[in-house]
Amino acid sequence: MNSSRGPIAGRIKRPTWRDPKLLVGLALIAFSVVAVATVVQSADITSPYYSARHTLTPGTVLTESDVILTHVRVGTGTYLSADADPPWGQVVTRVVGTGELIPASSLLDQAQFDARPVAVRTSLPLGEAITRGSIVDVWLTLDTEDGPESSPIAQGLVVEQVDRAGGAFSVANSETVYVVVPGDQVAAFLDAIASKGDISVVGLAGAGAS
């Protein structure tokens, strides 16, 4: 009786370190790990910039106590970098809200800044929303033969400081608002608030400090 045998299966060989396929697979895995690590690392790179510790108003002479360091990823040249020379002694030219990065374009040398803070004593109660950094208009009301007439004497001024001190011993419980007036308007502004009339400081809706 003849017996037939089928083909004998070949023995499976274990892969060795010299196996090209294994080496290629390991290389691809290593490359993927390095690529992912590089992307994650590059995405986590931040740089130190100055942000406002409190609201900065036009005319503020910047000191170290006015800023805090914030590490962020932003385009170079837009904001004040802590890696550059310290900006102490330069003057802020616009409102910078609390915690806001300080724009590099918002600073000038003191000799180039000509606006001045002027004290305005209000005749009417000041709105509670008006604080340091708020944008306000200043109005003058005069008594005429036809009755009271009001007109703006300055518009879009920044409030540097508000003195809300009032009480029984103050004059009509008036409040004092220090507003930043451009240098070429100071004389006319002083003439207007010195006239015999009532001065009102009116805030702009939605225009205030951060």
BELDAFEN-V967487 format. One record per pair of residues at least 24 apart in sequence whose C-alpha atoms are under 10 Angstrom apart, sorted by the first residue. I is the first residue (numbers start at 0). GAP is how many residues later the second one is. D is the distance in Angstrom with one decimal. If there is no record, write none. Layout:
# BELDAFEN-V967487
I_GAP_D / I_GAP_D
This chain:
# BELDAFEN-V967487
42_30_8.9 / 43_28_9.4 / 43_29_8.6 / 44_26_9.1 / 44_27_8.3 / 44_28_7.1 / 45_24_9.3 / 45_25_5.6 / 45_26_4.9 / 45_27_4.9 / 45_28_8.2 / 46_24_5.1 / 46_25_5.6 / 46_26_6.3 / 46_27_8.1 / 46_29_9.7 / 46_34_7.9 / 46_35_8.2 / 46_36_8.3 / 47_24_6.6 / 47_25_8.8 / 47_26_10.0 / 47_32_9.1 / 47_33_6.3 / 47_34_5.5 / 47_35_7.0 / 48_24_9.3 / 48_25_9.2 / 48_30_7.1 / 48_31_5.8 / 48_32_4.4 / 48_33_4.9 / 48_34_7.8 / 48_35_9.4 / 48_52_7.1 / 48_53_8.1 / 48_54_9.9 / 49_29_7.8 / 49_30_5.7 / 49_31_6.2 / 49_32_6.0 / 49_33_9.7 / 49_36_9.9 / 49_37_9.9 / 49_49_9.2 / 49_50_8.6 / 49_51_6.0 / 49_52_6.1 / 49_53_9.0 / 49_54_9.8 / 50_28_8.9 / 50_29_8.1 / 50_30_9.5 / 50_31_9.8 / 50_45_8.7 / 50_46_8.9 / 50_47_7.7 / 50_48_5.5 / 50_49_5.2 / 50_50_4.1 / 50_51_5.3 / 50_52_8.9 / 51_44_6.7 / 51_45_6.6 / 51_46_5.2 / 51_47_5.0 / 51_48_5.6 / 51_49_6.5 / 51_50_6.5 / 52_43_9.8 / 52_44_8.6 / 52_45_5.7 / 52_46_6.0 / 52_47_8.4 / 52_48_9.8 / 53_42_8.4 / 53_43_6.7 / 53_44_4.4 / 53_45_7.0 / 53_46_9.0 / 53_78_9.8 / 53_155_9.9 / 53_156_9.2 / 54_40_7.1 / 54_41_5.8 / 54_42_4.5 / 54_43_4.7 / 54_44_8.2 / 54_45_8.7 / 54_76_9.9 / 54_77_7.1 / 54_78_6.5 / 54_79_10.0 / 54_105_9.5 / 54_154_6.8 / 54_155_7.2 / 55_35_9.9 / 55_36_7.1 / 55_37_9.1 / 55_38_7.7 / 55_39_5.6 / 55_40_5.0 / 55_41_6.4 / 55_42_7.6 / 55_44_9.7 / 55_46_9.4 / 55_76_8.3 / 55_77_7.1 / 55_104_8.5 / 55_153_9.0 / 56_34_9.4 / 56_35_6.6 / 56_36_7.2 / 56_37_6.0 / 56_38_4.7 / 56_39_6.7 / 56_40_8.6 / 56_75_7.5 / 56_76_5.7 / 56_77_9.2 / 56_101_7.2 / 56_102_7.5 / 56_103_5.9 / 56_104_9.1 / 56_122_9.8 / 56_123_8.5 / 56_152_9.2 / 57_33_7.3 / 57_34_5.1 / 57_35_4.4 / 57_36_4.9 / 57_37_6.1 / 57_38_8.8 / 57_48_8.9 / 57_49_9.3 / 57_55_9.1 / 57_57_7.9 / 57_58_9.0 / 57_59_9.0 / 57_75_8.6 / 57_99_9.9 / 57_100_7.4 / 57_101_8.9 / 57_102_7.6 / 57_121_9.6 / 57_122_6.9 / 57_123_9.6 / 58_31_9.3 / 58_32_5.6 / 58_33_5.6 / 58_34_6.3 / 58_35_8.3 / 58_36_9.7 / 58_48_9.7 / 58_49_9.6 / 58_51_8.6 / 58_54_7.5 / 58_55_8.7 / 58_56_7.0 / 58_57_7.3 / 58_58_7.8 / 58_101_8.4 / 58_121_7.6 / 58_122_10.0 / 59_29_9.1 / 59_30_8.3 / 59_31_5.5 / 59_32_5.3 / 59_33_7.9 / 59_34_9.3 / 59_35_9.6 / 59_47_9.6 / 59_50_9.8 / 59_100_8.7 / 60_26_9.6 / 60_27_7.5 / 60_28_5.5 / 60_29_5.6 / 60_30_4.5 / 60_31_6.5 / 60_32_9.7 / 60_46_9.3 / 60_47_9.6 / 60_48_9.3 / 60_49_7.9 / 61_24_9.8 / 61_25_7.0 / 61_26_5.2 / 61_27_5.4 / 61_28_5.6 / 61_29_6.0 / 61_30_6.9 / 61_45_8.8 / 62_24_7.8 / 62_25_4.9 / 62_26_6.4 / 62_27_8.4 / 62_28_9.6 / 63_24_6.6 / 63_25_9.5 / 65_32_9.9 / 66_31_9.4 / 66_32_8.7 / 66_33_9.8 / 66_34_9.3 / 66_35_8.8 / 67_31_8.2 / 67_32_10.0 / 67_33_9.4 / 68_30_9.8 / 68_32_9.3 / 69_29_8.9 / 69_30_9.6 / 69_31_8.0 / 71_29_9.6 / 76_26_8.8 / 76_27_7.0 / 76_28_9.1 / 77_24_8.8 / 77_25_6.0 / 77_26_5.9 / 77_27_7.6 / 78_24_4.2 / 78_25_4.8 / 78_26_7.8 / 78_27_9.1 / 79_24_4.8 / 79_25_8.6 / 79_26_9.3 / 79_27_9.4 / 93_39_9.1 / 93_64_8.5 / 94_37_9.3 / 94_38_6.0 / 94_39_8.6 / 94_40_9.4 / 94_63_7.8 / 94_64_9.5 / 94_65_9.5 / 94_113_9.3 / 94_114_7.5 / 94_115_9.2 / 95_37_8.1 / 95_113_7.9 / 95_114_8.0 / 96_35_9.8 / 96_36_7.7 / 96_111_9.2 / 96_112_5.8 / 96_113_4.6 / 97_111_8.0 / 97_112_5.9 / 98_111_8.4 / 99_110_8.4 / 112_69_9.1 / 112_70_8.7 / 113_67_8.9 / 113_68_6.6 / 113_69_5.1 / 113_70_8.2 / 114_64_9.9 / 114_65_6.3 / 114_66_5.4 / 114_67_4.1 / 114_68_4.5 / 114_69_8.1 / 114_70_8.8 / 114_71_8.2 / 115_62_9.6 / 115_63_8.1 / 115_64_5.4 / 115_65_5.3 / 115_66_6.4 / 115_67_6.3 / 115_68_9.8 / 115_69_9.6 / 115_70_7.5 / 116_41_9.2 / 116_42_8.6 / 116_43_7.1 / 116_44_9.1 / 116_60_9.6 / 116_61_5.8 / 116_62_5.3 / 116_63_4.3 / 116_64_6.1 / 116_65_8.8 / 116_66_9.6 / 116_69_9.1 / 117_41_9.6 / 117_42_9.1 / 117_58_9.9 / 117_59_8.1 / 117_60_5.3 / 117_61_5.4 / 117_62_6.3 / 117_63_6.8 / 117_68_8.1 / 117_71_8.9 / 117_72_8.2 / 118_40_10.0 / 118_41_9.6 / 118_42_9.0 / 118_43_9.3 / 118_44_9.7 / 118_56_10.0 / 118_57_6.3 / 118_58_5.7 / 118_59_4.4 / 118_60_6.5 / 118_61_9.0 / 118_71_9.5 / 118_74_9.6 / 119_42_9.7 / 119_54_9.9 / 119_55_8.2 / 119_56_5.4 / 119_57_5.1 / 119_58_6.1 / 119_59_7.4 / 119_70_9.3 / 119_73_7.4 / 119_74_9.7 / 119_79_7.7 / 119_80_8.8 / 119_81_8.2 / 120_42_9.4 / 120_50_9.9 / 120_53_6.4 / 120_54_5.7 / 120_55_4.4 / 120_56_6.4 / 120_57_8.7 / 120_72_8.7 / 120_77_9.3 / 120_78_7.0 / 120_79_8.3 / 120_80_8.9 / 121_50_9.7 / 121_51_9.2 / 121_52_5.5 / 121_53_5.4 / 121_54_6.1 / 121_55_7.5 / 121_71_9.8 / 121_76_7.4 / 121_77_5.2 / 121_78_5.3 / 121_79_6.6 / 121_80_10.0 / 122_48_9.6 / 122_49_7.9 / 122_50_8.6 / 122_51_5.9 / 122_52_7.8 / 122_53_9.5 / 122_74_8.8 / 122_75_5.4 / 122_76_5.3 / 122_77_6.0 / 122_78_8.7 / 123_48_9.2 / 123_49_9.0 / 123_50_7.2 / 123_51_8.4 / 123_74_7.9 / 123_75_7.3 / 123_76_5.8 / 123_77_8.0 / 123_78_9.7 / 124_39_9.6 / 124_47_9.8 / 124_48_8.2 / 124_49_7.1 / 124_50_7.3 / 124_75_8.2 / 124_76_8.7 / 124_77_9.9 / 125_36_9.5 / 125_38_8.4 / 125_48_8.6 / 125_49_7.0 / 125_50_9.0 / 125_51_8.9 / 125_74_7.9 / 125_75_6.8 / 125_76_7.6 / 125_77_8.7 / 126_74_8.4 / 126_75_7.5 / 126_76_7.2 / 127_36_9.8 / 127_75_9.6 / 128_74_7.8 / 128_75_9.6 / 128_76_9.2 / 128_77_9.6 / 128_78_9.7 / 128_79_7.8 / 128_80_9.5 / 129_29_8.0 / 129_31_9.6 / 129_32_8.0 / 129_47_9.3 / 129_71_9.0 / 129_72_8.4 / 129_73_6.2 / 129_74_8.9 / 129_75_9.9 / 129_77_9.3 / 129_78_7.2 / 129_79_8.8 / 130_27_9.6 / 130_28_6.8 / 130_29_8.2 / 130_30_7.0 / 130_31_6.3 / 130_32_9.6 / 130_46_9.0 / 130_72_9.4 / 130_77_7.4 / 130_78_7.3 / 131_26_7.9 / 131_27_5.3 / 131_28_5.2 / 131_29_5.2 / 131_30_6.6 / 131_45_9.3 / 131_46_9.0 / 131_47_9.3 / 131_76_8.1 / 131_77_6.7 / 131_78_9.7 / 132_24_9.4 / 132_25_5.8 / 132_26_5.1 / 132_27_6.1 / 132_28_8.0 / 132_29_9.9 / 132_46_9.4 / 132_74_8.9 / 132_75_6.0 / 132_76_4.6 / 132_77_8.0 / 133_24_5.8 / 133_25_5.4 / 133_26_8.2 / 133_27_9.5 / 133_45_9.5 / 133_69_7.2 / 133_70_8.0 / 133_71_9.8 / 133_72_9.2 / 133_73_6.1 / 133_74_3.9 / 133_75_5.3 / 133_76_9.0 / 134_24_6.3 / 134_25_9.8 / 134_44_9.1 / 134_45_10.0 / 134_66_10.0 / 134_67_8.7 / 134_68_6.2 / 134_69_6.2 / 134_70_9.0 / 134_71_9.2 / 134_72_5.7 / 134_73_6.0 / 134_74_8.3 / 135_43_8.4 / 135_64_10.0 / 135_65_6.5 / 135_66_5.4 / 135_67_4.4 / 135_68_5.8 / 135_69_9.4 / 135_71_8.3 / 135_72_8.9 / 136_42_9.6 / 136_63_8.3 / 136_64_5.9 / 136_65_5.2 / 136_66_6.4 / 136_67_7.5 / 137_41_9.3 / 137_51_9.5 / 137_55_9.1 / 137_61_7.0 / 137_62_5.8 / 137_63_4.7 / 137_64_6.2 / 137_65_8.8 / 138_53_9.4 / 138_54_9.0 / 138_58_9.8 / 138_59_8.1 / 138_60_5.7 / 138_61_5.1 / 138_62_6.4 / 138_63_7.5 / 139_52_7.5 / 139_53_7.3 / 139_55_8.7 / 139_56_9.2 / 139_57_6.3 / 139_58_5.7 / 139_59_4.8 / 139_60_6.5 / 139_61_9.1 / 140_54_9.8 / 140_55_8.9 / 140_56_5.4 / 140_57_5.0 / 140_58_6.5 / 140_59_7.9 / 141_53_8.8 / 141_54_7.2 / 141_55_4.8 / 141_56_6.7 / 141_57_9.2 / 142_53_8.9 / 142_54_7.2 / 142_55_9.0 / 147_49_9.5 / 147_50_9.8 / 148_48_9.7 / 149_47_9.4 / 149_48_8.9 / 149_49_9.4 / 149_50_9.5 / 151_40_9.8 / 151_47_9.6 / 151_48_9.2 / 151_49_9.7 / 151_50_9.8 / 152_35_8.6 / 152_36_6.8 / 152_37_9.9 / 152_38_9.9 / 152_39_6.8 / 152_40_8.3 / 152_46_9.5 / 153_27_8.5 / 153_31_8.7 / 153_34_9.5 / 153_35_7.2 / 153_38_9.5 / 153_47_9.8 / 154_26_9.7 / 154_46_9.9 / 154_47_9.4 / 154_48_9.9 / 154_49_9.8 / 155_24_9.7 / 155_25_9.5 / 155_46_10.0 / 155_47_9.1 / 155_48_8.3 / 155_51_9.6 / 156_24_6.6 / 156_25_8.8 / 156_44_10.0 / 156_46_9.6 / 157_45_10.0 / 157_49_9.9 / 157_50_9.1 / 157_51_9.6 / 158_42_10.0 / 158_44_9.7 / 158_49_9.2 / 158_50_9.4 / 174_26_9.9 / 175_25_9.6 / 176_24_7.9
